[in-house]
Amino acid sequence: YSQEAAVIEDIVTKIAFENDGKYTRRQTTRVRVQTDAGIQAWGLLKFSYQSGTQSIEVAYVRVRRADGTVINTPEDNVQDLDAEITRSAPFYSDLREKHVAVKGLGKGDTLEYQVDWQQTKPLCPGQFWFEYNFNRSSVVLSERLEMKVPAERAVKLKGPSANRTVTSDAGWRTYAWISSHLVSTKEPGSEEKEKTAAAVGRTPPPEVDISSFQSWDEVGRWYWNLQQERIQPSPAIQAKAAELTKGMTDDGADRKSTRLNSSHLGI
């Protein structure tokens, strides 16, 4: 792979879910950088997180040179910034990114880093879910995903079965996958295409998907409890609606009057 800008030698992602809905995620990565383009691609690392429900810690970022020298990136090189999407979609105002300017990265060096995420506030207490896609855009020699759930917890799981293992130990059940991708398929402009597809909801389904929800009915009940107070009309609005429709015998009666009077409701 001497012609590749960089080769990802190893990615390990470990996720541990708790019964209360919290979870931790650790990603450890090792990348061999081979060209100036590789330096540009890996010289600035970005890690996203949701500040309202998650915390993130960059455990280490370091460069290992061929002669054995190790250059550690100091904490001063880590910035906590708003995610780019918040500029155009303020709805995602809690989405932030840790930016890490890698110190001393050069051609022929190996970049190593570890990042830890912690779900400090479950979105739905007592439930958890997660999705994962293996890296298909770069040359990856080895990629391992581990998902740990309490041994007694029933989960819904989708993912490739050919390279999956399931083990149980000390109250945990662990699902693991090992993958590799030995051909670079990243095309010019592919990142922009992926962002556009995500914006219109046309992203392909994830390769691995896990959820403690056992049915869509359970999801619906949870969502209804979130939305119930917001979508049910207040007594004042119900009274105004009754006043505006007084004397009408069916939904189609006096539509013109209804359209005019509906302005009182802000419709």
Phi, psi and omega per residue, in radians:
Y1 nan 0.604 -3.069
S2 -1.181 -0.353 -3.131
Q3 -1.541 -0.101 3.133
E4 -1.374 2.514 3.095
A5 -1.110 -0.640 3.118
A6 -2.740 2.659 3.106
V7 -2.191 2.152 3.076
I8 -1.413 1.916 -3.096
E9 -1.368 -0.588 -3.049
D10 -2.787 2.327 2.980
I11 -2.286 2.233 3.065
V12 -2.230 2.137 3.094
T13 -2.086 2.149 -3.129
K14 -2.132 2.203 -3.110
I15 -2.180 2.317 3.107
A16 -2.186 2.081 -3.120
F17 -1.711 2.493 3.070
E18 -1.863 2.775 -3.132
N19 -1.102 -0.454 -3.109
D20 -1.421 -0.027 3.113
G21 1.792 -0.177 3.092
K22 -1.412 2.761 3.066
Y23 -2.730 2.826 3.042
T24 -2.101 2.609 3.111
R25 -2.386 2.292 3.113
R26 -2.182 2.253 3.078
Q27 -2.095 2.188 3.093
T28 -2.093 2.241 -3.016
T29 -2.345 2.517 3.044
R30 -2.325 2.187 -3.049
V31 -2.261 2.310 3.036
R32 -1.687 2.077 -3.078
V33 -1.698 2.265 -2.957
Q34 -2.124 -0.289 -3.090
T35 -2.450 3.023 3.061
D36 -1.075 -0.635 3.099
A37 -1.111 -0.621 3.086
G38 -1.153 -0.676 3.089
I39 -1.086 -0.755 -3.135
Q40 -1.123 -0.682 -3.089
A41 -1.256 -0.588 -3.024
W42 -1.949 0.023 -3.115
G43 -1.286 -0.329 3.081
L44 -2.264 2.007 -3.131
L45 -1.690 2.493 3.137
K46 -2.267 2.282 -3.129
F47 -2.265 2.101 -3.082
S48 -1.561 2.633 3.022
Y49 -2.792 2.807 3.117
Q50 -1.752 1.923 -3.005
S51 -1.128 -0.454 -3.114
G52 -1.292 -0.425 -3.056
T53 -2.272 -0.090 -3.060
Q54 -2.329 2.742 2.919
S55 -2.184 2.761 -3.090
I56 -2.466 2.511 3.110
E57 -2.383 2.195 3.035
V58 -1.525 1.805 -3.038
A59 -1.183 -0.780 3.076
Y60 -2.859 2.618 2.948
V61 -2.371 2.149 -3.078
R62 -2.561 2.718 3.120
V63 -1.992 2.247 3.123
R64 -1.965 2.039 -3.100
R65 -1.562 2.887 -3.062
A66 -1.075 -0.502 -3.126
D67 -1.477 0.082 3.119
G68 1.655 -0.129 3.112
T69 -1.157 2.411 3.123
V70 -2.053 2.231 3.113
I71 -1.997 2.001 3.137
N72 -1.559 2.365 3.059
T73 -1.408 2.145 -3.097
P74 -1.261 2.826 3.134
E75 -1.088 -0.457 3.133
D76 -1.099 -0.353 -3.131
N77 -1.483 0.046 -3.131
V78 -1.801 2.190 3.112
Q79 -2.080 2.500 3.101
D80 -1.883 1.963 -2.997
L81 -2.254 2.783 2.983
D82 -1.121 2.492 3.067
A83 -1.205 2.641 -3.078
E84 -1.030 -0.610 -3.070
I85 -1.138 -0.419 -3.106
T86 -1.154 -0.364 3.136
R87 -1.225 -0.617 -3.120
S88 -1.762 -0.342 -3.125
A89 -2.358 1.461 -3.100
P90 -1.025 -0.287 3.098
F91 -0.969 -0.539 -3.129
Y92 -1.649 0.679 -3.008
S93 -1.155 -0.323 3.133
D94 -1.576 0.007 3.121
L95 -1.456 2.060 -3.101
R96 -2.211 2.967 -3.124
E97 -2.383 2.462 2.923
K98 -1.655 2.110 3.094
H99 -1.822 2.259 -3.116
V100 -2.153 2.006 3.058
A101 -1.457 1.934 -3.054
V102 -1.241 2.241 -3.100
K103 -1.540 2.284 2.969
G104 1.309 0.328 -3.097
L105 -1.335 2.241 3.134
G106 -2.432 3.036 3.138
K107 -1.106 2.366 -3.131
G108 1.527 -0.062 -3.138
D109 -1.495 2.792 3.041
T110 -1.952 2.164 3.123
L111 -1.647 2.300 3.119
E112 -2.251 2.371 3.067
Y113 -2.667 2.743 3.079
Q114 -2.388 2.311 -3.124
V115 -2.277 2.409 -3.133
D116 -2.115 2.236 3.021
W117 -1.905 2.551 3.060
Q118 -2.362 2.189 3.070
Q119 -1.404 1.782 -3.054
T120 -1.474 -0.375 -3.135
K121 -2.442 1.904 -3.121
P122 -1.114 2.439 3.098
L123 -1.131 -0.624 3.068
C124 -2.310 1.823 -3.104
P125 -0.917 2.255 3.125
G126 1.554 -0.042 -3.138
Q127 -2.301 2.667 3.094
F128 -2.560 2.763 3.067
W129 -2.783 2.767 -3.116
F130 -2.862 2.606 3.059
E131 -2.312 2.688 -3.018
Y132 -2.600 2.449 3.019
N133 -2.146 2.315 3.079
F134 -1.248 2.640 -3.123
N135 -1.203 2.022 -3.139
R136 -2.023 0.078 -3.054
S137 -1.771 -0.188 -3.123
S138 -2.292 2.930 3.002
V139 -1.293 2.104 -3.122
V140 -2.197 2.030 -3.118
L141 -1.316 -0.627 3.138
S142 -2.679 2.297 3.073
E143 -2.391 2.202 -3.100
R144 -2.162 2.330 3.075
L145 -2.110 2.258 3.065
E146 -2.171 2.295 3.066
M147 -2.183 2.093 -3.141
K148 -1.879 2.317 3.083
V149 -2.270 2.687 3.050
P150 -0.942 2.394 -2.985
A151 -1.005 -0.569 -3.077
E152 -1.522 -0.067 -3.018
R153 -1.491 2.231 3.049
A154 -1.424 2.362 3.140
V155 -2.358 2.737 2.957
K156 -1.721 2.260 -3.034
L157 -2.364 2.310 3.015
K158 -2.214 2.398 -3.133
G159 2.965 2.854 -3.132
P160 -1.066 2.285 -3.096
S161 -1.602 -0.313 -3.062
A162 -1.113 -0.638 -3.099
N163 -2.010 0.484 -3.107
R164 -1.810 2.449 3.016
T165 -2.176 2.660 3.113
V166 -2.284 2.182 3.128
T167 -2.294 2.736 3.100
S168 -2.227 2.391 -3.121
D169 -2.880 2.261 3.012
A170 0.889 0.834 3.056
G171 1.444 0.136 -3.139
W172 -2.150 2.645 2.971
R173 -2.071 2.201 -3.031
T174 -2.041 2.184 3.010
Y175 -1.771 2.328 -3.082
A176 -2.413 2.515 3.074
W177 -2.281 2.511 3.010
I178 -2.144 2.282 -3.080
S179 -2.411 2.862 3.006
S180 -2.601 2.748 3.132
H181 -2.488 1.848 -2.923
L182 -1.770 0.136 3.102
V183 -2.274 2.201 3.115
S184 -1.280 2.217 -3.108
T185 -2.120 0.181 -3.121
K186 -1.253 2.223 -3.133
E187 -1.895 2.698 3.090
P188 -1.020 2.319 3.129
G189 1.419 0.063 -3.076
S190 -1.162 -0.576 3.141
E191 -1.126 -0.731 3.112
E192 -1.144 -0.653 3.104
K193 -1.120 -0.695 3.129
E194 -1.140 -0.708 3.121
K195 -1.118 -0.729 3.135
T196 -1.122 -0.761 3.130
A197 -1.088 -0.699 3.126
A198 -1.146 -0.648 -3.093
A199 -1.136 -0.549 -3.113
V200 -1.804 0.177 3.056
G201 1.252 0.581 -3.110
R202 -2.005 0.457 3.098
T203 -1.308 2.561 3.113
P204 -1.187 2.776 3.136
P205 -1.118 2.630 -3.130
P206 -1.151 2.696 3.124
E207 -1.266 -0.627 3.105
V208 -2.224 2.308 -3.086
D209 -2.455 2.221 3.127
I210 -2.281 2.490 3.132
S211 -2.657 2.468 3.042
S212 -1.479 -0.260 3.019
F213 -1.117 2.374 -3.104
Q214 -1.692 -0.229 -3.139
S215 -2.781 2.847 3.074
W216 -1.227 -0.414 3.059
D217 -1.083 -0.698 3.098
E218 -1.112 -0.722 3.105
V219 -1.099 -0.745 -3.130
G220 -1.092 -0.720 3.135
R221 -1.144 -0.712 3.096
W222 -1.082 -0.809 -3.105
Y223 -1.163 -0.652 3.132
W224 -1.102 -0.688 3.110
N225 -1.117 -0.533 3.094
L226 -1.277 -0.641 -2.981
Q227 -1.723 -0.256 -2.971
Q228 -0.930 -0.879 -3.081
E229 -1.185 -0.480 -3.071
R230 -1.391 -0.538 -3.027
I231 -1.772 -0.251 3.100
Q232 -1.406 2.279 -3.120
P233 -1.175 2.536 3.118
S234 -1.294 2.857 3.094
P235 -0.989 -0.603 -3.142
A236 -1.140 -0.738 3.127
I237 -1.212 -0.687 3.104
Q238 -1.068 -0.698 3.138
A239 -1.156 -0.734 3.127
K240 -1.136 -0.707 3.110
A241 -1.094 -0.714 3.117
A242 -1.121 -0.675 3.129
E243 -1.134 -0.750 -3.094
L244 -1.252 -0.440 -3.111
T245 -1.828 0.172 -3.127
K246 -1.057 2.283 3.121
G247 1.533 -0.173 3.111
M248 -1.364 2.440 -3.049
T249 -1.729 -0.337 3.108
D250 -2.719 3.050 -3.066
D251 -1.130 -0.411 -3.073
G252 -1.646 -0.046 -3.062
A253 -1.295 2.368 3.018
D254 0.853 0.916 -3.100
R255 -1.071 -0.649 -3.113
K256 -1.067 -0.771 3.135
S257 -1.124 -0.680 3.137
T258 -1.110 -0.738 -3.140
R259 -1.106 -0.694 -3.139
L260 -1.201 -0.797 -3.086
N261 -1.292 -0.376 -3.099
S262 -1.133 -0.293 3.121
S263 -1.119 -0.408 3.108
H264 -1.157 -0.425 3.138
L265 -1.595 -0.049 -3.088
G266 1.366 0.317 -3.107
I267 -1.443 nan nan
